[in-house]
Amino acid sequence: MAKETHTYSNDDITIIWQPKLCTHSAKCALGLPQVFQPRDRPWIKIDQATTEQIKAQIDECPSGALSWVPNHPDQ
């Protein structure tokens, strides 16, 4: 059975959210509240911070529910 995932993209990266892995630590929302807004839909506002800020915050996700991949891996 495939995991449920949601994706959010800008020009540089695609954020992958796997809700079933989320432990609701709120680390993302506390670290970048302008991007990660759990009460809103869509809850990730990828255009509200730089790609580097978003990548750094996602890398802090303790559960691995949030991850990112480059849109242009050859660059």
MMTF fields as JSON, N, C-alpha, C and O atoms, coordinates in Angstrom:
{
  "mmtfVersion": "1.0.0",
  "mmtfProducer": "UNKNOWN",
  "numBonds": 299,
  "numAtoms": 300,
  "numGroups": 75,
  "numChains": 1,
  "numModels": 1,
  "chainsPerModel": [1],
  "groupsPerChain": [75],
  "chainIdList": ["A"],
  "bondAtomList": [4, 2, 8, 6, 12, 10, 16, 14, 20, 18, 24, 22, 28, 26, 32, 30, 36, 34, 40, 38, 44, 42, 48, 46, 52, 50, 56, 54, 60, 58, 64, 62, 68, 66, 72, 70, 76, 74, 80, 78, 84, 82, 88, 86, 92, 90, 96, 94, 100, 98, 104, 102, 108, 106, 112, 110, 116, 114, 120, 118, 124, 122, 128, 126, 132, 130, 136, 134, 140, 138, 144, 142, 148, 146, 152, 150, 156, 154, 160, 158, 164, 162, 168, 166, 172, 170, 176, 174, 180, 178, 184, 182, 188, 186, 192, 190, 196, 194, 200, 198, 204, 202, 208, 206, 212, 210, 216, 214, 220, 218, 224, 222, 228, 226, 232, 230, 236, 234, 240, 238, 244, 242, 248, 246, 252, 250, 256, 254, 260, 258, 264, 262, 268, 266, 272, 270, 276, 274, 280, 278, 284, 282, 288, 286, 292, 290, 296, 294],
  "bondOrderList": [1, 1, 1, 1, 1, 1, 1, 1, 1, 1, 1, 1, 1, 1, 1, 1, 1, 1, 1, 1, 1, 1, 1, 1, 1, 1, 1, 1, 1, 1, 1, 1, 1, 1, 1, 1, 1, 1, 1, 1, 1, 1, 1, 1, 1, 1, 1, 1, 1, 1, 1, 1, 1, 1, 1, 1, 1, 1, 1, 1, 1, 1, 1, 1, 1, 1, 1, 1, 1, 1, 1, 1, 1, 1],
  "groupList": [{"groupName": "MET", "atomNameList": ["N", "CA", "C", "O"], "elementList": ["N", "C", "C", "O"], "formalChargeList": [0, 0, 0, 0], "bondAtomList": [1, 0, 2, 1, 3, 2], "bondOrderList": [1, 1, 2], "singleLetterCode": "M", "chemCompType": "L-PEPTIDE LINKING"}, {"groupName": "ALA", "atomNameList": ["N", "CA", "C", "O"], "elementList": ["N", "C", "C", "O"], "formalChargeList": [0, 0, 0, 0], "bondAtomList": [1, 0, 2, 1, 3, 2], "bondOrderList": [1, 1, 2], "singleLetterCode": "A", "chemCompType": "L-PEPTIDE LINKING"}, {"groupName": "LYS", "atomNameList": ["N", "CA", "C", "O"], "elementList": ["N", "C", "C", "O"], "formalChargeList": [0, 0, 0, 0], "bondAtomList": [1, 0, 2, 1, 3, 2], "bondOrderList": [1, 1, 2], "singleLetterCode": "K", "chemCompType": "L-PEPTIDE LINKING"}, {"groupName": "GLU", "atomNameList": ["N", "CA", "C", "O"], "elementList": ["N", "C", "C", "O"], "formalChargeList": [0, 0, 0, 0], "bondAtomList": [1, 0, 2, 1, 3, 2], "bondOrderList": [1, 1, 2], "singleLetterCode": "E", "chemCompType": "L-PEPTIDE LINKING"}, {"groupName": "THR", "atomNameList": ["N", "CA", "C", "O"], "elementList": ["N", "C", "C", "O"], "formalChargeList": [0, 0, 0, 0], "bondAtomList": [1, 0, 2, 1, 3, 2], "bondOrderList": [1, 1, 2], "singleLetterCode": "T", "chemCompType": "L-PEPTIDE LINKING"}, {"groupName": "HIS", "atomNameList": ["N", "CA", "C", "O"], "elementList": ["N", "C", "C", "O"], "formalChargeList": [0, 0, 0, 0], "bondAtomList": [1, 0, 2, 1, 3, 2], "bondOrderList": [1, 1, 2], "singleLetterCode": "H", "chemCompType": "L-PEPTIDE LINKING"}, {"groupName": "TYR", "atomNameList": ["N", "CA", "C", "O"], "elementList": ["N", "C", "C", "O"], "formalChargeList": [0, 0, 0, 0], "bondAtomList": [1, 0, 2, 1, 3, 2], "bondOrderList": [1, 1, 2], "singleLetterCode": "Y", "chemCompType": "L-PEPTIDE LINKING"}, {"groupName": "SER", "atomNameList": ["N", "CA", "C", "O"], "elementList": ["N", "C", "C", "O"], "formalChargeList": [0, 0, 0, 0], "bondAtomList": [1, 0, 2, 1, 3, 2], "bondOrderList": [1, 1, 2], "singleLetterCode": "S", "chemCompType": "L-PEPTIDE LINKING"}, {"groupName": "ASN", "atomNameList": ["N", "CA", "C", "O"], "elementList": ["N", "C", "C", "O"], "formalChargeList": [0, 0, 0, 0], "bondAtomList": [1, 0, 2, 1, 3, 2], "bondOrderList": [1, 1, 2], "singleLetterCode": "N", "chemCompType": "L-PEPTIDE LINKING"}, {"groupName": "ASP", "atomNameList": ["N", "CA", "C", "O"], "elementList": ["N", "C", "C", "O"], "formalChargeList": [0, 0, 0, 0], "bondAtomList": [1, 0, 2, 1, 3, 2], "bondOrderList": [1, 1, 2], "singleLetterCode": "D", "chemCompType": "L-PEPTIDE LINKING"}, {"groupName": "ILE", "atomNameList": ["N", "CA", "C", "O"], "elementList": ["N", "C", "C", "O"], "formalChargeList": [0, 0, 0, 0], "bondAtomList": [1, 0, 2, 1, 3, 2], "bondOrderList": [1, 1, 2], "singleLetterCode": "I", "chemCompType": "L-PEPTIDE LINKING"}, {"groupName": "TRP", "atomNameList": ["N", "CA", "C", "O"], "elementList": ["N", "C", "C", "O"], "formalChargeList": [0, 0, 0, 0], "bondAtomList": [1, 0, 2, 1, 3, 2], "bondOrderList": [1, 1, 2], "singleLetterCode": "W", "chemCompType": "L-PEPTIDE LINKING"}, {"groupName": "GLN", "atomNameList": ["N", "CA", "C", "O"], "elementList": ["N", "C", "C", "O"], "formalChargeList": [0, 0, 0, 0], "bondAtomList": [1, 0, 2, 1, 3, 2], "bondOrderList": [1, 1, 2], "singleLetterCode": "Q", "chemCompType": "L-PEPTIDE LINKING"}, {"groupName": "PRO", "atomNameList": ["N", "CA", "C", "O"], "elementList": ["N", "C", "C", "O"], "formalChargeList": [0, 0, 0, 0], "bondAtomList": [1, 0, 2, 1, 3, 2], "bondOrderList": [1, 1, 2], "singleLetterCode": "P", "chemCompType": "L-PEPTIDE LINKING"}, {"groupName": "LEU", "atomNameList": ["N", "CA", "C", "O"], "elementList": ["N", "C", "C", "O"], "formalChargeList": [0, 0, 0, 0], "bondAtomList": [1, 0, 2, 1, 3, 2], "bondOrderList": [1, 1, 2], "singleLetterCode": "L", "chemCompType": "L-PEPTIDE LINKING"}, {"groupName": "CYS", "atomNameList": ["N", "CA", "C", "O"], "elementList": ["N", "C", "C", "O"], "formalChargeList": [0, 0, 0, 0], "bondAtomList": [1, 0, 2, 1, 3, 2], "bondOrderList": [1, 1, 2], "singleLetterCode": "C", "chemCompType": "L-PEPTIDE LINKING"}, {"groupName": "GLY", "atomNameList": ["N", "CA", "C", "O"], "elementList": ["N", "C", "C", "O"], "formalChargeList": [0, 0, 0, 0], "bondAtomList": [1, 0, 2, 1, 3, 2], "bondOrderList": [1, 1, 2], "singleLetterCode": "G", "chemCompType": "PEPTIDE LINKING"}, {"groupName": "VAL", "atomNameList": ["N", "CA", "C", "O"], "elementList": ["N", "C", "C", "O"], "formalChargeList": [0, 0, 0, 0], "bondAtomList": [1, 0, 2, 1, 3, 2], "bondOrderList": [1, 1, 2], "singleLetterCode": "V", "chemCompType": "L-PEPTIDE LINKING"}, {"groupName": "PHE", "atomNameList": ["N", "CA", "C", "O"], "elementList": ["N", "C", "C", "O"], "formalChargeList": [0, 0, 0, 0], "bondAtomList": [1, 0, 2, 1, 3, 2], "bondOrderList": [1, 1, 2], "singleLetterCode": "F", "chemCompType": "L-PEPTIDE LINKING"}, {"groupName": "ARG", "atomNameList": ["N", "CA", "C", "O"], "elementList": ["N", "C", "C", "O"], "formalChargeList": [0, 0, 0, 0], "bondAtomList": [1, 0, 2, 1, 3, 2], "bondOrderList": [1, 1, 2], "singleLetterCode": "R", "chemCompType": "L-PEPTIDE LINKING"}],
  "groupTypeList": [0, 1, 2, 3, 4, 5, 4, 6, 7, 8, 9, 9, 10, 4, 10, 10, 11, 12, 13, 2, 14, 15, 4, 5, 7, 1, 2, 15, 1, 14, 16, 14, 13, 12, 17, 18, 12, 13, 19, 9, 19, 13, 11, 10, 2, 10, 9, 12, 1, 4, 4, 3, 12, 10, 2, 1, 12, 10, 9, 3, 15, 13, 7, 16, 1, 14, 7, 11, 17, 13, 8, 5, 13, 9, 12],
  "groupIdList": [1, 2, 3, 4, 5, 6, 7, 8, 9, 10, 11, 12, 13, 14, 15, 16, 17, 18, 19, 20, 21, 22, 23, 24, 25, 26, 27, 28, 29, 30, 31, 32, 33, 34, 35, 36, 37, 38, 39, 40, 41, 42, 43, 44, 45, 46, 47, 48, 49, 50, 51, 52, 53, 54, 55, 56, 57, 58, 59, 60, 61, 62, 63, 64, 65, 66, 67, 68, 69, 70, 71, 72, 73, 74, 75],
  "secStructList": [7, 7, 7, 7, 7, 3, 3, 3, 3, 7, 1, 1, 3, 3, 3, 3, 3, 7, 4, 4, 4, 7, 7, 7, 7, 7, 2, 2, 2, 2, 2, 7, 6, 6, 6, 5, 7, 6, 6, 1, 1, 1, 7, 5, 7, 4, 4, 4, 1, 7, 2, 2, 2, 2, 2, 2, 2, 2, 6, 6, 7, 1, 1, 1, 7, 3, 3, 3, 3, 3, 1, 7, 6, 6, 7],
  "xCoordList": [0.842, 0.0, 0.887, 1.779, 0.64, 1.451, 1.156, 0.026, 2.197, 2.018, 1.364, 1.629, 0.516, -0.098, 0.95, 1.584, 1.135, 2.087, 1.451, 0.527, 1.971, 1.576, 2.856, 3.879, 2.804, 3.99, 3.68, 2.564, 4.714, 4.646, 5.941, 7.022, 5.847, 7.048, 7.231, 6.271, 8.495, 8.862, 9.803, 9.86, 10.538, 11.427, 12.583, 13.107, 12.984, 14.194, 13.982, 14.721, 12.964, 12.767, 11.305, 10.403, 11.102, 9.771, 9.808, 10.651, 8.881, 8.725, 7.792, 6.753, 8.171, 7.345, 6.902, 7.726, 5.595, 5.042, 4.322, 3.43, 4.724, 4.099, 3.361, 3.957, 2.08, 1.352, 1.363, 1.346, 1.392, 1.353, 2.624, 2.621, 3.712, 4.96, 5.054, 5.883, 4.213, 4.312, 4.006, 2.994, 4.895, 4.697, 4.207, 4.077, 3.939, 3.39, 4.27, 3.774, 5.566, 6.501, 6.41, 6.826, 5.872, 5.716, 7.048, 7.105, 8.106, 9.416, 9.401, 10.023, 8.701, 8.628, 7.897, 8.373, 6.738, 5.925, 6.598, 6.452, 7.33, 8.047, 9.272, 9.634, 9.904, 11.118, 10.856, 11.592, 9.824, 9.473, 7.953, 7.294, 7.401, 5.941, 5.301, 4.115, 6.053, 5.492, 5.312, 4.534, 6.019, 5.928, 5.003, 4.117, 5.215, 4.487, 3.361, 3.598, 2.136, 0.96, -0.08, -0.98, 0.044, -0.776, -2.285, -3.027, -2.748, -4.202, -4.77, -5.988, -3.905, -4.346, -4.328, -3.684, -5.026, -4.962, -4.789, -5.64, -3.756, -2.645, -1.819, -1.729, -1.232, -0.549, 0.9, 1.51, 1.456, 2.832, 2.783, 2.272, 3.324, 3.393, 4.836, 5.631, 5.157, 6.551, 7.156, 8.378, 6.336, 6.853, 7.123, 7.417, 7.029, 7.183, 8.579, 8.783, 9.529, 10.91, 11.809, 11.337, 13.098, 14.036, 14.124, 13.83, 14.522, 14.708, 15.694, 15.472, 16.766, 17.765, 17.195, 17.496, 16.376, 15.731, 14.798, 14.776, 14.042, 13.1, 13.848, 13.479, 14.888, 15.671, 16.251, 16.191, 16.807, 17.406, 16.365, 16.645, 15.166, 14.124, 13.628, 13.438, 13.42, 12.965, 13.991, 13.626, 15.259, 16.311, 16.268, 16.883, 15.548, 15.404, 14.184, 13.969, 13.394, 12.178, 12.554, 13.228, 12.125, 12.547, 11.937, 12.528, 10.777, 10.103, 10.411, 10.175, 10.943, 11.149, 9.883, 9.858, 8.827, 7.579, 7.745, 7.056, 8.654, 8.97, 10.338, 11.302, 10.394, 11.669, 11.614, 10.568, 12.722, 12.746, 13.662, 14.585, 13.375, 14.211, 14.441, 13.557, 15.624, 15.864, 15.048, 14.869, 14.565, 13.825, 14.769, 14.381, 16.0, 16.991, 18.272, 19.242, 18.309, 19.45, 20.772, 21.836, 20.723, 21.962, 22.589, 23.656, 21.966, 22.514, 23.239, 23.763],
  "yCoordList": [-1.184, 0.0, 1.247, 1.38, 2.141, 3.35, 4.331, 4.441, 5.033, 6.052, 7.282, 7.645, 7.906, 9.158, 10.252, 10.416, 10.997, 12.102, 13.325, 13.222, 14.478, 15.748, 16.447, 16.333, 17.168, 17.882, 19.361, 19.754, 20.156, 21.616, 22.015, 21.628, 22.789, 23.105, 24.597, 25.365, 24.977, 26.279, 25.998, 24.863, 26.992, 26.771, 25.836, 25.162, 25.791, 25.08, 23.689, 22.757, 23.55, 22.289, 21.87, 22.663, 20.611, 20.099, 19.567, 18.739, 20.055, 19.573, 18.372, 18.403, 17.326, 16.125, 15.994, 15.961, 15.92, 15.75, 14.409, 14.127, 13.595, 12.294, 12.366, 12.098, 12.722, 12.963, 11.785, 11.994, 10.572, 9.404, 9.275, 8.593, 9.918, 9.888, 11.019, 10.973, 12.025, 13.229, 12.939, 12.317, 13.399, 13.239, 14.538, 14.613, 15.546, 16.825, 17.494, 18.025, 17.462, 18.131, 19.65, 20.381, 20.121, 21.549, 22.244, 23.473, 21.487, 22.089, 22.944, 24.006, 22.486, 23.253, 24.577, 25.629, 24.522, 25.724, 26.707, 27.919, 26.205, 27.094, 27.708, 28.847, 26.965, 27.445, 28.401, 29.374, 28.146, 29.008, 29.173, 28.611, 29.939, 30.054, 30.709, 30.5, 31.486, 32.095, 31.073, 31.305, 29.949, 28.894, 27.768, 27.346, 27.29, 26.13, 26.594, 26.996, 26.533, 27.032, 25.91, 25.838, 25.033, 23.826, 24.037, 23.122, 25.196, 25.426, 25.852, 25.886, 26.178, 26.621, 25.467, 24.444, 25.636, 24.705, 25.508, 26.352, 25.307, 24.412, 24.953, 26.165, 24.065, 24.482, 24.892, 25.504, 24.566, 24.97, 26.084, 25.903, 27.243, 28.419, 28.537, 29.289, 27.8, 27.658, 28.972, 29.096, 29.932, 31.204, 32.237, 33.392, 31.842, 32.793, 32.799, 33.469, 32.071, 32.076, 31.656, 31.192, 31.823, 31.407, 29.886, 29.205, 29.381, 27.935, 27.422, 26.36, 28.145, 27.705, 27.65, 26.728, 28.629, 28.612, 27.41, 26.747, 27.14, 26.019, 24.693, 23.829, 24.529, 23.291, 23.06, 21.95, 24.104, 23.983, 23.583, 22.757, 24.159, 23.822, 22.396, 21.666, 21.999, 20.635, 19.611, 18.542, 19.941, 19.025, 18.804, 17.864, 19.659, 19.523, 18.683, 18.454, 18.226, 17.47, 16.163, 15.323, 15.976, 14.799, 13.483, 12.424, 13.526, 12.293, 11.877, 10.732, 12.815, 12.526, 12.7, 12.345, 13.245, 13.465, 14.524, 14.491, 15.456, 16.47, 16.161, 15.879, 16.221, 16.075, 16.957, 17.519, 17.075, 17.881, 17.218, 16.479, 17.505, 17.045, 18.228, 19.067, 18.296, 19.376, 19.15, 18.011, 20.213, 20.109, 19.956, 19.426, 20.419, 20.357, 19.736, 20.459, 18.431, 17.808, 17.945, 17.765, 18.256, 18.387, 19.769, 19.997, 20.691, 22.048, 22.224, 23.305],
  "zCoordList": [0.0, 0.0, 0.0, 0.838, -0.927, -1.064, 0.069, 0.544, 0.482, 1.512, 0.903, -0.242, 1.684, 1.268, 1.366, 2.408, 0.294, 0.302, -0.344, -1.151, 0.037, -0.563, -0.978, -0.303, -2.084, -2.547, -2.753, -3.092, -2.535, -2.698, -3.383, -2.937, -4.47, -5.242, -5.472, -5.54, -5.587, -6.134, -7.297, -7.772, -7.768, -8.914, -8.584, -9.47, -7.316, -6.93, -6.348, -6.666, -5.489, -4.769, -4.745, -5.013, -4.419, -4.119, -2.698, -2.355, -1.87, -0.504, -0.553, -1.212, 0.145, 0.242, 1.693, 2.607, 1.89, 3.238, 3.301, 2.501, 4.26, 4.496, 5.842, 6.886, 5.825, 7.068, 8.035, 9.248, 7.539, 8.439, 9.266, 10.291, 8.841, 9.605, 10.62, 11.529, 10.468, 11.293, 12.761, 13.084, 13.646, 15.083, 15.726, 16.948, 14.92, 15.378, 16.431, 17.425, 16.202, 17.111, 16.975, 17.874, 15.859, 15.548, 15.309, 15.277, 15.143, 14.9, 13.628, 13.584, 12.612, 11.362, 11.575, 11.149, 12.237, 12.453, 13.392, 13.229, 14.37, 15.284, 14.612, 14.904, 13.722, 13.065, 11.917, 11.749, 11.124, 9.991, 9.945, 9.07, 10.881, 10.956, 9.739, 9.483, 8.995, 7.789, 6.668, 5.743, 6.739, 5.728, 6.179, 5.436, 7.391, 7.898, 8.818, 9.957, 8.306, 9.007, 9.088, 8.252, 10.097, 10.171, 10.168, 9.812, 10.547, 10.58, 9.24, 9.065, 8.295, 6.968, 5.971, 6.205, 4.883, 3.761, 2.492, 2.212, 1.711, 2.009, 3.183, 3.38, 3.942, 5.164, 4.937, 5.813, 3.786, 3.466, 2.433, 1.328, 2.808, 1.929, 1.444, 2.008, 0.414, -0.024, -0.523, -0.598, -0.857, -1.368, -0.271, -0.578, 0.998, 2.099, 2.743, 3.756, 2.174, 2.669, 1.519, 0.481, 1.713, 0.67, 0.627, 1.61, -0.49, -0.631, 0.407, 0.989, 0.649, 1.628, 3.04, 3.798, 3.394, 4.718, 4.855, 5.892, 3.819, 3.844, 3.937, 4.732, 3.139, 3.186, 4.573, 5.101, 5.16, 6.493, 7.529, 8.398, 7.449, 8.419, 8.221, 9.194, 6.995, 6.717, 7.203, 7.692, 7.066, 7.523, 9.033, 9.537, 9.76, 11.216, 11.62, 12.811, 10.664, 10.969, 11.663, 11.066, 12.924, 13.677, 13.197, 13.408, 12.562, 12.153, 10.72, 10.337, 9.924, 8.509, 7.685, 6.507, 8.292, 7.56, 6.478, 5.459, 6.699, 5.695, 5.096, 5.808, 3.782, 3.089, 1.85, 1.525, 1.173, -0.041, -1.065, -0.724, -2.319, -3.421, -4.356, -4.526, -4.962, -5.924, -7.193, -7.625, -7.777, -9.042, -10.234, -11.275, -10.08, -11.149, -10.595, -10.368, -10.372, -9.697, -10.445, -9.851, -11.721, -12.489, -12.38, -12.951, -11.669, -11.542, -10.247, -9.975]
}
